[in-house]
Amino acid sequence: MISLSLVPLLAMTSPWWEDYEVRERFLCGDRGGLVVERNASQASLISGPAGITLFRESSTEPGLHYRNGEMLLTLWGDNLTLEQGRNTLRCIRTDQA
């Protein structure tokens, strides 16, 4: 039986079969934090119980770019930028999770 105190921690990770090589935490100002798990072809953006999968795309712009139909995630150094429509959220890496 899983303790209710562990449920939020379980939501902060992707299934083992997705085989993400890198797991990083980011702080997004007053909006809180999020976790990004990624490998060479895809990334999972995790915030609380929700997770979003994005797929790597090639770009002439600096950084790593992952996209799904609605959102663009850009990683460049310690900075993460999320763009969805006209909204932009900027976050900074806090540690390697």
Backbone bond lengths (Angstrom), bond angles and torsions (degrees), N, CA, C in turn:
res aa  C-N    CA-C-N  psi(-1)  N-CA   C-N-CA  omega(-1)  CA-C   N-CA-C  phi
1 M - - - 1.450 - - 1.528 109.10 -
2 I 1.320 116.83 136.04 1.458 122.34 -178.59 1.518 109.61 -92.11
3 S 1.307 115.58 130.81 1.462 120.90 177.26 1.526 109.41 -67.65
4 L 1.334 116.82 141.38 1.459 120.43 178.96 1.519 112.00 -61.71
5 S 1.313 118.16 -25.70 1.464 120.34 178.99 1.530 111.88 -70.65
6 L 1.329 118.35 -18.45 1.460 121.87 179.41 1.522 113.20 -91.52
7 V 1.307 118.66 -13.39 1.464 121.74 -176.28 1.526 112.30 -57.16
8 P 1.351 120.71 -46.29 1.465 118.52 178.59 1.525 113.05 -61.01
9 L 1.322 118.36 -33.62 1.457 120.89 178.74 1.518 111.34 -68.79
10 L 1.307 117.46 -36.65 1.463 120.87 178.85 1.519 111.22 -65.37
11 A 1.313 117.29 -32.24 1.457 121.14 -179.38 1.527 111.68 -73.68
12 M 1.333 117.71 -16.33 1.453 121.33 -175.89 1.530 112.90 -89.91
13 T 1.310 117.49 25.88 1.457 120.34 178.63 1.524 110.01 -146.31
14 S 1.316 115.84 155.47 1.462 121.47 179.33 1.520 109.82 -92.94
15 P 1.329 117.35 162.57 1.466 120.21 177.48 1.532 110.88 -60.08
16 W 1.322 116.77 146.29 1.464 121.93 -176.55 1.524 112.71 -58.88
17 W 1.320 118.46 -31.35 1.458 120.75 -174.71 1.529 112.80 -71.77
18 E 1.343 118.05 -12.74 1.464 119.23 177.67 1.525 111.86 -77.67
19 D 1.327 118.15 -14.77 1.461 124.56 170.21 1.531 113.73 50.44
20 Y 1.331 116.48 56.66 1.458 120.16 176.07 1.519 109.59 -78.92
21 E 1.327 116.45 133.38 1.460 122.13 -176.59 1.526 112.41 -85.53
22 V 1.328 116.81 -29.74 1.462 121.91 -173.82 1.523 109.24 -124.70
23 R 1.329 115.68 136.56 1.473 121.52 176.89 1.524 107.39 -130.90
24 E 1.347 117.14 121.58 1.460 121.90 -175.73 1.520 110.65 -131.45
25 R 1.337 115.61 146.40 1.465 121.70 176.29 1.524 108.96 -105.84
26 F 1.332 115.20 143.13 1.460 121.66 179.22 1.520 109.68 -131.86
27 L 1.327 115.88 146.02 1.458 122.78 175.89 1.521 107.58 -108.62
28 C 1.333 115.31 129.57 1.464 121.43 -174.49 1.527 110.77 -115.92
29 G 1.308 117.20 54.84 1.463 122.08 178.29 1.511 111.90 59.07
30 D 1.326 116.34 -135.91 1.467 120.90 -178.37 1.525 112.81 -75.76
31 R 1.319 117.69 -3.20 1.473 121.06 178.17 1.516 112.64 -85.66
32 G 1.327 117.52 -2.93 1.461 120.57 178.40 1.507 112.17 93.72
33 G 1.327 115.29 -156.66 1.448 120.43 -175.81 1.509 112.59 -121.73
34 L 1.319 114.59 169.07 1.456 120.75 175.90 1.515 108.93 -149.87
35 V 1.310 115.71 166.16 1.461 123.11 179.91 1.525 107.86 -120.26
36 V 1.328 115.73 137.59 1.461 121.12 174.04 1.524 107.39 -118.75
37 E 1.320 115.57 124.25 1.461 122.35 172.32 1.517 105.92 -110.37
38 R 1.342 117.11 134.61 1.463 118.30 -174.75 1.516 111.92 -149.98
39 N 1.320 113.63 159.94 1.457 122.30 170.71 1.525 107.12 -139.91
40 A 1.305 118.35 -165.25 1.461 121.19 -174.82 1.524 113.73 -67.90
41 S 1.329 118.74 -20.61 1.461 119.30 -174.70 1.523 115.50 -118.55
42 Q 1.328 118.66 -17.37 1.462 118.99 -179.25 1.517 111.04 -154.51
43 A 1.340 114.81 165.95 1.461 121.83 178.25 1.516 108.46 -137.78
44 S 1.310 115.26 151.05 1.457 121.83 175.40 1.521 107.16 -119.55
45 L 1.310 116.37 123.01 1.456 123.62 178.71 1.515 106.87 -98.73
46 I 1.342 117.03 118.74 1.459 121.13 -173.75 1.517 109.33 -120.03
47 S 1.326 115.67 126.48 1.459 121.66 176.57 1.517 107.31 -139.14
48 G 1.342 116.76 106.54 1.462 120.57 -175.86 1.512 110.02 65.40
49 P 1.329 117.68 -135.73 1.461 120.29 -177.50 1.528 113.51 -80.36
50 A 1.331 117.26 -6.94 1.462 120.18 -174.73 1.521 111.39 -98.27
51 G 1.317 115.67 145.69 1.458 121.58 175.79 1.514 110.11 -136.40
52 I 1.328 116.51 143.47 1.461 122.12 -179.97 1.523 107.40 -128.05
53 T 1.315 117.64 132.39 1.459 122.00 177.84 1.517 109.48 -99.32
54 L 1.326 115.22 132.73 1.460 122.38 177.29 1.521 108.01 -126.29
55 F 1.326 117.06 153.55 1.455 121.38 -176.09 1.521 110.63 -114.74
56 R 1.324 115.99 141.16 1.459 122.33 -176.70 1.514 109.79 -63.39
57 E 1.333 115.57 138.86 1.454 120.55 174.75 1.518 109.05 -131.08
58 S 1.316 116.18 147.58 1.453 119.07 177.51 1.519 109.11 -78.67
59 S 1.321 114.71 147.93 1.456 120.27 -177.46 1.519 109.17 -153.06
60 T 1.320 116.46 150.32 1.457 121.09 174.30 1.529 110.81 -84.92
61 E 1.322 116.97 -11.24 1.463 122.26 177.44 1.526 109.56 -76.02
62 P 1.340 117.86 153.46 1.469 119.86 178.75 1.525 112.46 -67.40
63 G 1.318 115.88 153.25 1.456 121.56 176.84 1.515 113.05 96.66
64 L 1.333 114.60 179.43 1.464 122.43 175.84 1.515 107.96 -98.35
65 H 1.323 116.74 136.81 1.459 121.71 -176.56 1.524 110.03 -122.58
66 Y 1.329 115.59 129.14 1.462 123.03 176.96 1.516 107.20 -127.19
67 R 1.333 117.16 140.24 1.457 120.32 -175.95 1.520 110.50 -143.35
68 N 1.339 114.37 146.91 1.461 120.62 163.40 1.522 105.41 -122.73
69 G 1.300 119.95 -169.50 1.455 121.38 -176.35 1.516 114.68 -62.46
70 E 1.323 118.14 -22.66 1.462 121.27 -173.38 1.518 114.49 -115.39
71 M 1.323 118.54 -22.55 1.454 121.10 -166.33 1.524 111.70 -135.23
72 L 1.338 115.50 145.63 1.461 122.67 173.16 1.520 108.03 -118.10
73 L 1.329 116.62 127.98 1.458 123.29 176.65 1.523 107.12 -113.60
74 T 1.338 116.38 125.43 1.457 121.66 178.44 1.518 109.09 -120.21
75 L 1.318 116.40 126.59 1.463 123.09 175.20 1.521 107.86 -110.40
76 W 1.330 115.94 125.64 1.455 120.48 178.00 1.516 107.77 -145.19
77 G 1.320 116.12 107.96 1.463 120.47 -174.63 1.521 109.67 64.30
78 D 1.327 116.73 -128.29 1.467 121.61 178.82 1.522 112.53 -91.91
79 N 1.312 117.64 7.47 1.464 122.01 -176.15 1.517 112.13 -104.95
80 L 1.317 115.03 140.35 1.460 122.87 175.08 1.522 106.77 -124.10
81 T 1.313 116.97 132.36 1.457 121.93 175.98 1.518 108.19 -123.71
82 L 1.327 116.07 128.90 1.461 122.53 175.14 1.518 107.90 -111.37
83 E 1.317 116.67 128.66 1.456 121.38 177.58 1.519 108.60 -123.38
84 Q 1.319 114.89 129.14 1.461 121.35 176.78 1.519 106.48 -140.25
85 G 1.335 115.74 107.79 1.459 119.46 -175.00 1.522 109.42 62.39
86 R 1.325 116.56 -127.24 1.469 121.18 178.94 1.521 113.09 -90.30
87 N 1.319 117.22 -2.61 1.464 121.60 -177.96 1.525 110.94 -91.06
88 T 1.330 114.97 137.12 1.462 121.90 177.54 1.516 109.07 -129.93
89 L 1.323 115.76 134.98 1.462 122.26 177.07 1.520 107.42 -124.28
90 R 1.342 116.13 127.93 1.462 121.20 179.59 1.521 109.40 -111.88
91 C 1.323 115.15 134.25 1.465 121.50 -177.38 1.525 108.75 -132.39
92 I 1.329 115.58 161.20 1.462 121.70 178.42 1.523 109.38 -125.61
93 R 1.329 115.86 140.21 1.466 121.28 -179.43 1.525 109.38 -64.75
94 T 1.334 115.78 134.51 1.461 119.92 176.94 1.516 111.36 -104.96
95 D 1.324 118.19 -30.89 1.462 121.53 176.77 1.514 110.19 -174.32
96 Q 1.304 114.59 169.21 1.463 120.92 171.29 1.514 105.45 -85.54
97 A 1.310 117.69 116.43 1.472 121.65 -175.37 1.507 111.10 -74.12
